[in-house]
């Protein structure tokens, strides 16, 4: 015997869970496709972009320690990175976060802010999340419509004449028959043209 469907929006909940689960996968694929320097500097860039460079009350500069990648002693940029990572090292520098973020913006990210850098994966994730939620909502709508129209719990299912004939059609065997009810005859009479 079938269980009557619950009112919980299972489709929307599953769509939201799948959308949240898709976020790390989308970000991971996008992060893997970035250049080595872009992927390495991204957390530092986001941190430096939001950190204050001056004290709120005193207005004094507040330098922070940031790591810079070097190639043979010079600061590394995507164009100077060797493919075999030979001569690559790094060092910590004390610098204002705004100056560090401005250097990363020009030298590494080609003039893009952290929001612009993360725009593509966020757009892909939002689009896929909306599609998953929409699919879940459609599933819930259909499930509730089936529940309103009634679910077959016992007994034979109602079939149209062509469906019944298709199901019972067998070569060399007796053809099936269809029972009609008064309600279907009334409906057929109402559909017939008036004389």
Buried (B, 14 or more C-beta within 10 A) or exposed (E): EEEEEEEEBBBBEBBBEBBEEBBEEBBEEBEEEBBBBBEBBBEBBBBBBEBEBEEEEEEEBEEBEBEBBBBEEEBBBBEBBEEEEEBBEEEEEEBBBBBBBEBBBEBBBEEBBBEEBBEEBBEBBEEBBEEBBEBBBEBBEEBBEEEEEEEEEEEEEEBEEEEBBEEBEEEEEEEEEEEEEEEEEEEEEEEEEEE
